[in-house]
Amino acid sequence: MELDNLRDEIRKRDEDIIRLISERTELAKQVGEYKREHGLPVRNIDVENKVIARYIEEGKVYDLSEEVMKAVSIALIKEAVDAEASLPIPTEPKKVAIIGGAGKMGAWFADFLKASGHKISIIDPAVNNGMTINDCKDSDIVIVSVPIHLTYSILTKLDKICRKDALIFDLTSLKTPLVGRLTNMAKERKVCSIHPMFGPSATSLYNRNLIICDCGNKEAVEETLALFDDRGGNIRIMDVSKHDEYMSYVLGLTHAVNIALFTVLERSGFTFDDLRTVASTTFNKGLDTNMSVASEDPMLYYEIQHLNAHRDEMWDLFSQTVEELKKESLSDDPEGFISMMNAGRKYFER
């Protein structure tokens, strides 16, 4: 058979695969409708794990690699969960104002809540629709999606403008500068604070982490949870006072390690293109994250480092660990180095 004919046969198989994926997704929607009718959650981790295992076993019959079968099954599961989670939920439409709604994360939440049937108003100078913060006075829900250093003043203004029964929450990556404002407001009105642990490129909530910070008003937490629950995401509720301690490691440390890495590379004398020609698997695996961090907003990343009340503990531990690693790497006795490696392995064991 000629090469063009072989490629044509592959194209036909691809069309069959796409058609079957579409049929599978339609069946998933029916599963989603059944779950809604019977009060079942969208995600069932046990079922998902069984699907992955089934694909791996079936793949062996056709001599297909476990890596490929796992990737395919996970992609199909995500498609199915997204289809189920996107089904309309019977709910009373709310009037939602998003301050900073023209920004990337603000726009993400606008799209998400609009798809849930809510009426969205964007309050952002970039939109030029004539709306200002004063237009939040009749909103049922107000979301603040502005830089950290602007959020405090916005919350203060909203406290004077919004109805007492309005739900208010922000999306900031750090809570330290806002804790006093949030907890004081929460004594008198429905206020909490959330942190989406994903960026605006996320196509859905599937397997994404979302933190809801309790600022002292349980009703606010419950209403916010209802907006995002059972959409395929992983929701963690915590006291607002605990948030930044976690973030000092999840964000602060992670960003610091990546910034240190690309700064060392930039100063090494080797060009990026040159290093890529000799890159190891480990080096390449970290590249996407490293390049992503390098392209982010420097001021946002500075604020995440600088404004966290727990920054000193993290930096002290990080600095001590780097010095220890240097010492053990240069030592003629390998035991200290091996001990660090073994401790890390044990930490990640489940």
DRENDO-1510 file (C-alpha; in Angstrom, 1 decimal, always signed):
<recs>
REC; n; res; u; v; w
REC; 1; MET; +0.0; +0.0; +0.0 .
REC; 2; GLU; +1.3; +3.5; -0.9 .
REC; 3; LEU; +2.2; +6.0; +1.8 .
REC; 4; ASP; -0.7; +8.3; +0.9 .
REC; 5; ASN; -3.1; +5.4; +1.1 .
REC; 6; LEU; -1.8; +4.4; +4.5 .
REC; 7; ARG; -2.2; +8.0; +5.8 .
REC; 8; ASP; -5.7; +8.0; +4.4 .
REC; 9; GLU; -6.5; +4.9; +6.4 .
REC; 10; ILE; -5.1; +6.5; +9.6 .
REC; 11; ARG; -7.3; +9.6; +8.9 .
REC; 12; LYS; -10.3; +7.3; +8.7 .
REC; 13; ARG; -9.4; +5.7; +12.0 .
REC; 14; ASP; -9.0; +9.1; +13.5 .
REC; 15; GLU; -12.5; +10.1; +12.4 .
REC; 16; ASP; -13.8; +6.9; +13.9 .
REC; 17; ILE; -12.1; +7.7; +17.2 .
REC; 18; ILE; -13.5; +11.2; +17.3 .
REC; 19; ARG; -17.0; +9.9; +16.5 .
REC; 20; LEU; -16.7; +7.4; +19.4 .
REC; 21; ILE; -15.5; +10.1; +21.8 .
REC; 22; SER; -18.5; +12.1; +20.9 .
REC; 23; GLU; -20.8; +9.2; +21.5 .
REC; 24; ARG; -19.1; +8.4; +24.8 .
REC; 25; THR; -19.5; +12.0; +25.9 .
REC; 26; GLU; -23.2; +12.0; +25.1 .
REC; 27; LEU; -23.6; +8.9; +27.2 .
REC; 28; ALA; -21.7; +10.7; +30.0 .
REC; 29; LYS; -24.3; +13.4; +29.8 .
REC; 30; GLN; -27.0; +10.8; +30.4 .
REC; 31; VAL; -25.1; +9.5; +33.3 .
REC; 32; GLY; -24.9; +13.1; +34.6 .
REC; 33; GLU; -28.7; +13.6; +34.3 .
REC; 34; TYR; -29.2; +10.3; +36.2 .
REC; 35; LYS; -26.9; +11.5; +39.0 .
REC; 36; ARG; -28.7; +14.9; +39.2 .
REC; 37; GLU; -32.1; +13.2; +39.5 .
REC; 38; HIS; -30.8; +10.8; +42.2 .
REC; 39; GLY; -28.7; +13.3; +44.1 .
REC; 40; LEU; -25.4; +11.6; +43.3 .
REC; 41; PRO; -22.1; +13.5; +43.0 .
REC; 42; VAL; -20.6; +14.2; +39.6 .
REC; 43; ARG; -17.2; +12.6; +40.4 .
REC; 44; ASN; -16.7; +9.1; +41.7 .
REC; 45; ILE; -13.0; +8.6; +42.2 .
REC; 46; ASP; -13.4; +4.8; +42.6 .
REC; 47; VAL; -15.1; +4.5; +39.2 .
REC; 48; GLU; -12.5; +6.8; +37.6 .
REC; 49; ASN; -9.7; +4.6; +38.9 .
REC; 50; LYS; -11.4; +1.5; +37.6 .
REC; 51; VAL; -11.8; +3.1; +34.1 .
REC; 52; ILE; -8.0; +3.9; +34.1 .
REC; 53; ALA; -7.2; +0.3; +35.1 .
REC; 54; ARG; -9.5; -1.1; +32.5 .
REC; 55; TYR; -7.8; +0.9; +29.7 .
REC; 56; ILE; -4.4; -0.2; +30.8 .
REC; 57; GLU; -5.4; -3.8; +30.9 .
REC; 58; GLU; -7.2; -3.6; +27.5 .
REC; 59; GLY; -4.1; -1.8; +26.1 .
REC; 60; LYS; -1.9; -4.8; +27.0 .
REC; 61; VAL; -4.0; -7.0; +24.7 .
REC; 62; TYR; -3.1; -4.8; +21.8 .
REC; 63; ASP; +0.5; -4.2; +22.9 .
REC; 64; LEU; -0.2; -0.5; +23.7 .
REC; 65; SER; +1.9; +1.2; +26.4 .
REC; 66; GLU; +0.6; +1.9; +29.9 .
REC; 67; GLU; +1.6; +5.5; +29.5 .
REC; 68; VAL; -0.6; +6.0; +26.4 .
REC; 69; MET; -3.5; +4.2; +27.9 .
REC; 70; LYS; -3.4; +6.1; +31.1 .
REC; 71; ALA; -3.2; +9.4; +29.3 .
REC; 72; VAL; -6.1; +8.5; +27.0 .
REC; 73; SER; -8.3; +7.3; +29.8 .
REC; 74; ILE; -7.6; +10.4; +32.0 .
REC; 75; ALA; -8.4; +12.7; +29.0 .
REC; 76; LEU; -11.7; +10.9; +28.4 .
REC; 77; ILE; -12.7; +11.0; +32.0 .
REC; 78; LYS; -12.1; +14.7; +32.1 .
REC; 79; GLU; -14.2; +15.2; +29.0 .
REC; 80; ALA; -17.0; +13.1; +30.6 .
REC; 81; VAL; -16.9; +14.9; +34.0 .
REC; 82; ASP; -16.9; +18.3; +32.2 .
REC; 83; ALA; -19.9; +17.2; +30.2 .
REC; 84; GLU; -21.7; +16.1; +33.4 .
REC; 85; ALA; -20.7; +19.2; +35.3 .
REC; 86; SER; -21.9; +21.5; +32.6 .
REC; 87; LEU; -25.5; +20.3; +32.7 .
REC; 88; PRO; -27.8; +23.0; +33.9 .
REC; 89; ILE; -28.5; +23.0; +37.6 .
REC; 90; PRO; -31.9; +24.0; +38.8 .
REC; 91; THR; -31.1; +27.2; +40.7 .
REC; 92; GLU; -32.4; +30.7; +41.3 .
REC; 93; PRO; -30.5; +33.1; +39.0 .
REC; 94; LYS; -28.5; +35.6; +41.0 .
REC; 95; LYS; -27.3; +39.1; +40.0 .
REC; 96; VAL; -23.5; +38.8; +40.1 .
REC; 97; ALA; -21.2; +41.8; +39.8 .
REC; 98; ILE; -17.6; +41.1; +39.1 .
REC; 99; ILE; -15.2; +43.9; +39.9 .
REC; 100; GLY; -12.2; +43.4; +37.6 .
REC; 101; GLY; -14.3; +41.1; +35.4 .
REC; 102; ALA; -12.3; +42.1; +32.3 .
REC; 103; GLY; -9.2; +40.5; +33.8 .
REC; 104; LYS; -8.3; +36.9; +33.0 .
REC; 105; MET; -9.5; +35.4; +36.3 .
REC; 106; GLY; -12.5; +37.7; +36.5 .
REC; 107; ALA; -13.5; +36.7; +33.0 .
REC; 108; TRP; -13.1; +33.0; +34.0 .
REC; 109; PHE; -15.6; +33.4; +36.9 .
REC; 110; ALA; -17.9; +35.4; +34.7 .
REC; 111; ASP; -18.1; +32.6; +32.1 .
REC; 112; PHE; -18.4; +29.9; +34.8 .
REC; 113; LEU; -21.3; +31.6; +36.6 .
REC; 114; LYS; -23.0; +32.7; +33.4 .
REC; 115; ALA; -23.0; +29.1; +32.3 .
REC; 116; SER; -24.7; +28.3; +35.7 .
REC; 117; GLY; -27.6; +30.6; +34.8 .
REC; 118; HIS; -26.6; +33.7; +36.7 .
REC; 119; LYS; -26.8; +37.3; +35.4 .
REC; 120; ILE; -23.4; +38.8; +35.2 .
REC; 121; SER; -22.4; +42.5; +35.4 .
REC; 122; ILE; -18.7; +43.4; +34.7 .
REC; 123; ILE; -17.4; +46.4; +36.6 .
REC; 124; ASP; -14.0; +47.2; +35.0 .
REC; 125; PRO; -12.7; +50.4; +33.4 .
REC; 126; ALA; -11.4; +48.3; +30.5 .
REC; 127; VAL; -15.0; +47.4; +29.5 .
REC; 128; ASN; -16.2; +51.0; +29.2 .
REC; 129; ASN; -19.9; +50.1; +29.9 .
REC; 130; GLY; -20.5; +53.0; +32.2 .
REC; 131; MET; -20.8; +50.8; +35.3 .
REC; 132; THR; -18.9; +51.7; +38.5 .
REC; 133; ILE; -18.6; +50.1; +42.0 .
REC; 134; ASN; -21.8; +52.0; +43.0 .
REC; 135; ASP; -23.7; +49.7; +40.6 .
REC; 136; CYS; -23.1; +46.8; +43.1 .
REC; 137; LYS; -25.8; +48.2; +45.4 .
REC; 138; ASP; -28.5; +45.8; +44.0 .
REC; 139; SER; -26.2; +42.8; +43.4 .
REC; 140; ASP; -26.9; +39.5; +45.1 .
REC; 141; ILE; -23.2; +38.4; +44.8 .
REC; 142; VAL; -20.1; +40.6; +44.4 .
REC; 143; ILE; -16.8; +39.1; +43.4 .
REC; 144; VAL; -13.6; +41.2; +43.8 .
REC; 145; SER; -11.0; +40.2; +41.2 .
REC; 146; VAL; -8.4; +42.9; +41.4 .
REC; 147; PRO; -4.7; +43.0; +42.4 .
REC; 148; ILE; -3.9; +42.3; +46.1 .
REC; 149; HIS; -2.9; +45.9; +46.9 .
REC; 150; LEU; -6.3; +47.3; +45.6 .
REC; 151; THR; -8.5; +44.7; +47.3 .
REC; 152; TYR; -8.7; +46.2; +50.8 .
REC; 153; SER; -10.0; +49.6; +49.6 .
REC; 154; ILE; -12.5; +47.9; +47.3 .
REC; 155; LEU; -13.9; +45.8; +50.2 .
REC; 156; THR; -14.1; +48.9; +52.3 .
REC; 157; LYS; -16.2; +50.6; +49.6 .
REC; 158; LEU; -18.4; +47.6; +49.1 .
REC; 159; ASP; -19.2; +47.5; +52.8 .
REC; 160; LYS; -20.8; +50.9; +52.5 .
REC; 161; ILE; -22.5; +50.2; +49.1 .
REC; 162; CYS; -23.9; +46.6; +49.1 .
REC; 163; ARG; -27.1; +45.3; +50.5 .
REC; 164; LYS; -26.7; +43.6; +53.9 .
REC; 165; ASP; -27.8; +40.3; +52.4 .
REC; 166; ALA; -25.3; +40.4; +49.5 .
REC; 167; LEU; -22.6; +37.7; +49.3 .
REC; 168; ILE; -19.1; +39.2; +48.9 .
REC; 169; PHE; -15.8; +37.4; +48.3 .
REC; 170; ASP; -12.4; +38.1; +46.8 .
REC; 171; LEU; -10.0; +36.0; +44.8 .
REC; 172; THR; -6.7; +37.1; +46.1 .
REC; 173; SER; -3.7; +34.8; +46.3 .
REC; 174; LEU; -2.8; +36.1; +49.8 .
REC; 175; LYS; -5.0; +37.0; +52.7 .
REC; 176; THR; -2.6; +38.6; +55.2 .
REC; 177; PRO; -3.3; +42.2; +54.0 .
REC; 178; LEU; -7.0; +41.6; +54.2 .
REC; 179; VAL; -7.7; +39.4; +57.2 .
REC; 180; GLY; -8.7; +42.3; +59.5 .
REC; 181; ARG; -11.0; +43.8; +56.9 .
REC; 182; LEU; -12.6; +40.5; +56.0 .
REC; 183; THR; -13.2; +39.3; +59.5 .
REC; 184; ASN; -14.7; +42.7; +60.6 .
REC; 185; MET; -17.0; +42.7; +57.6 .
REC; 186; ALA; -18.0; +39.1; +58.3 .
REC; 187; LYS; -19.3; +40.1; +61.7 .
REC; 188; GLU; -22.1; +42.1; +60.0 .
REC; 189; ARG; -22.6; +40.6; +56.6 .
REC; 190; LYS; -22.0; +37.6; +54.3 .
REC; 191; VAL; -18.3; +37.8; +53.5 .
REC; 192; CYS; -15.7; +35.1; +52.9 .
REC; 193; SER; -12.6; +34.8; +50.7 .
REC; 194; ILE; -11.7; +32.3; +48.0 .
REC; 195; HIS; -8.5; +31.3; +46.2 .
REC; 196; PRO; -8.7; +29.4; +43.0 .
REC; 197; MET; -5.6; +27.3; +42.8 .
REC; 198; PHE; -5.5; +27.4; +39.0 .
REC; 199; GLY; -5.1; +29.9; +36.3 .
REC; 200; PRO; -7.5; +31.3; +33.6 .
REC; 201; SER; -6.4; +28.7; +31.1 .
REC; 202; ALA; -8.3; +26.0; +33.0 .
REC; 203; THR; -11.2; +24.8; +30.8 .
REC; 204; SER; -13.2; +23.6; +33.8 .
REC; 205; LEU; -13.0; +22.9; +37.5 .
REC; 206; TYR; -12.2; +19.3; +36.8 .
REC; 207; ASN; -9.6; +18.1; +39.4 .
REC; 208; ARG; -8.7; +21.7; +40.2 .
REC; 209; ASN; -8.3; +22.9; +43.8 .
REC; 210; LEU; -10.5; +25.8; +45.1 .
REC; 211; ILE; -10.0; +27.1; +48.6 .
REC; 212; ILE; -12.9; +28.8; +50.5 .
REC; 213; CYS; -11.6; +30.8; +53.5 .
REC; 214; ASP; -14.0; +31.1; +56.4 .
REC; 215; CYS; -13.8; +34.7; +57.7 .
REC; 216; GLY; -16.4; +34.1; +60.5 .
REC; 217; ASN; -19.7; +34.0; +58.6 .
REC; 218; LYS; -20.9; +30.4; +58.0 .
REC; 219; GLU; -23.7; +31.5; +55.8 .
REC; 220; ALA; -21.3; +33.1; +53.4 .
REC; 221; VAL; -19.2; +29.9; +53.2 .
REC; 222; GLU; -22.3; +27.8; +52.6 .
REC; 223; GLU; -23.6; +30.0; +49.8 .
REC; 224; THR; -20.1; +30.2; +48.1 .
REC; 225; LEU; -19.7; +26.4; +48.4 .
REC; 226; ALA; -23.1; +26.0; +46.6 .
REC; 227; LEU; -21.8; +28.1; +43.6 .
REC; 228; PHE; -18.9; +25.7; +43.0 .
REC; 229; ASP; -19.7; +22.4; +44.6 .
REC; 230; ASP; -20.2; +19.2; +42.5 .
REC; 231; ARG; -18.5; +20.7; +39.4 .
REC; 232; GLY; -15.6; +18.2; +39.4 .
REC; 233; GLY; -13.3; +20.3; +41.5 .
REC; 234; ASN; -11.7; +19.7; +44.9 .
REC; 235; ILE; -12.9; +22.2; +47.4 .
REC; 236; ARG; -11.1; +22.9; +50.7 .
REC; 237; ILE; -12.6; +25.0; +53.4 .
REC; 238; MET; -10.2; +26.5; +56.0 .
REC; 239; ASP; -10.1; +29.4; +58.4 .
REC; 240; VAL; -8.8; +32.5; +56.7 .
REC; 241; SER; -6.0; +32.8; +59.3 .
REC; 242; LYS; -4.5; +29.5; +58.1 .
REC; 243; HIS; -4.4; +30.3; +54.4 .
REC; 244; ASP; -1.2; +32.2; +54.0 .
REC; 245; GLU; +0.8; +29.6; +56.0 .
REC; 246; TYR; -0.1; +27.0; +53.4 .
REC; 247; MET; +0.6; +29.5; +50.6 .
REC; 248; SER; +4.1; +30.3; +51.9 .
REC; 249; TYR; +5.0; +26.8; +50.7 .
REC; 250; VAL; +2.5; +26.0; +47.9 .
REC; 251; LEU; +3.2; +29.4; +46.2 .
REC; 252; GLY; +6.1; +31.2; +47.9 .
REC; 253; LEU; +8.5; +28.2; +48.0 .
REC; 254; THR; +7.5; +26.9; +44.6 .
REC; 255; HIS; +7.9; +30.3; +42.9 .
REC; 256; ALA; +11.2; +30.9; +44.7 .
REC; 257; VAL; +12.6; +27.6; +43.5 .
REC; 258; ASN; +11.6; +28.3; +39.9 .
REC; 259; ILE; +12.9; +31.9; +40.0 .
REC; 260; ALA; +16.2; +30.6; +41.5 .
REC; 261; LEU; +16.4; +28.0; +38.8 .
REC; 262; PHE; +15.9; +30.2; +35.8 .
REC; 263; THR; +18.1; +32.9; +37.3 .
REC; 264; VAL; +21.0; +30.5; +37.7 .
REC; 265; LEU; +20.5; +29.3; +34.1 .
REC; 266; GLU; +20.3; +32.9; +32.8 .
REC; 267; ARG; +23.6; +33.6; +34.6 .
REC; 268; SER; +25.3; +30.4; +33.6 .
REC; 269; GLY; +26.6; +31.5; +30.3 .
REC; 270; PHE; +24.7; +28.8; +28.4 .
REC; 271; THR; +21.9; +29.8; +26.1 .
REC; 272; PHE; +18.5; +28.2; +26.5 .
REC; 273; ASP; +18.6; +26.7; +23.1 .
REC; 274; ASP; +22.1; +25.2; +23.8 .
REC; 275; LEU; +20.9; +23.6; +27.1 .
REC; 276; ARG; +17.9; +22.1; +25.4 .
REC; 277; THR; +20.0; +20.0; +23.1 .
REC; 278; VAL; +21.5; +18.2; +26.1 .
REC; 279; ALA; +18.5; +18.3; +28.4 .
REC; 280; SER; +17.6; +15.3; +30.6 .
REC; 281; THR; +14.1; +14.0; +31.1 .
REC; 282; THR; +14.1; +15.6; +34.6 .
REC; 283; PHE; +15.2; +19.0; +33.2 .
REC; 284; ASN; +12.5; +18.9; +30.5 .
REC; 285; LYS; +9.7; +17.9; +32.9 .
REC; 286; GLY; +10.3; +21.0; +34.9 .
REC; 287; LEU; +10.7; +23.3; +31.9 .
REC; 288; ASP; +6.9; +24.0; +31.3 .
REC; 289; THR; +6.5; +25.1; +34.9 .
REC; 290; ASN; +9.7; +27.1; +34.9 .
REC; 291; MET; +8.9; +28.9; +31.7 .
REC; 292; SER; +5.4; +29.6; +32.9 .
REC; 293; VAL; +6.6; +31.3; +36.1 .
REC; 294; ALA; +9.1; +33.4; +34.1 .
REC; 295; SER; +6.3; +34.7; +32.0 .
REC; 296; GLU; +4.0; +35.7; +34.9 .
REC; 297; ASP; +3.3; +39.2; +36.2 .
REC; 298; PRO; +6.5; +40.1; +38.3 .
REC; 299; MET; +4.5; +42.5; +40.6 .
REC; 300; LEU; +2.0; +39.8; +41.5 .
REC; 301; TYR; +4.8; +37.3; +42.3 .
REC; 302; TYR; +6.6; +40.0; +44.3 .
REC; 303; GLU; +3.5; +40.6; +46.3 .
REC; 304; ILE; +3.0; +36.8; +46.9 .
REC; 305; GLN; +6.6; +36.7; +48.3 .
REC; 306; HIS; +6.6; +40.1; +50.1 .
REC; 307; LEU; +3.2; +40.3; +51.7 .
REC; 308; ASN; +2.9; +36.9; +53.2 .
REC; 309; ALA; +3.1; +37.0; +57.0 .
REC; 310; HIS; +4.7; +33.6; +57.0 .
REC; 311; ARG; +7.5; +34.5; +54.5 .
REC; 312; ASP; +10.3; +34.5; +57.1 .
REC; 313; GLU; +9.7; +31.0; +58.3 .
REC; 314; MET; +9.7; +29.6; +54.8 .
REC; 315; TRP; +12.8; +31.6; +53.7 .
REC; 316; ASP; +14.7; +30.6; +56.8 .
REC; 317; LEU; +13.9; +26.9; +56.2 .
REC; 318; PHE; +14.6; +27.2; +52.5 .
REC; 319; SER; +18.0; +28.9; +53.0 .
REC; 320; GLN; +19.0; +26.4; +55.7 .
REC; 321; THR; +18.0; +23.5; +53.4 .
REC; 322; VAL; +20.0; +24.9; +50.5 .
REC; 323; GLU; +23.1; +25.3; +52.7 .
REC; 324; GLU; +22.6; +21.8; +54.0 .
REC; 325; LEU; +22.3; +20.4; +50.5 .
REC; 326; LYS; +25.4; +22.2; +49.4 .
REC; 327; LYS; +27.3; +20.9; +52.4 .
REC; 328; GLU; +26.2; +17.3; +51.9 .
REC; 329; SER; +26.8; +17.5; +48.1 .
REC; 330; LEU; +30.4; +18.6; +48.7 .
REC; 331; SER; +31.1; +16.1; +51.5 .
REC; 332; ASP; +33.2; +13.0; +50.8 .
REC; 333; ASP; +30.7; +11.1; +53.1 .
REC; 334; PRO; +27.5; +10.4; +51.1 .
REC; 335; GLU; +25.4; +9.5; +54.1 .
REC; 336; GLY; +24.0; +13.0; +54.7 .
REC; 337; PHE; +23.0; +13.4; +51.0 .
REC; 338; ILE; +21.4; +9.9; +50.9 .
REC; 339; SER; +19.5; +10.7; +54.1 .
REC; 340; MET; +18.0; +13.8; +52.5 .
REC; 341; MET; +17.0; +11.9; +49.4 .
REC; 342; ASN; +15.4; +9.1; +51.5 .
REC; 343; ALA; +13.5; +11.6; +53.7 .
REC; 344; GLY; +12.1; +13.1; +50.5 .
REC; 345; ARG; +11.0; +9.7; +49.2 .
REC; 346; LYS; +9.3; +8.9; +52.5 .
REC; 347; TYR; +7.5; +12.2; +52.5 .
REC; 348; PHE; +5.9; +11.5; +49.2 .
REC; 349; GLU; +4.9; +7.9; +50.0 .
REC; 350; ARG; +1.2; +7.4; +50.4 .
</recs>
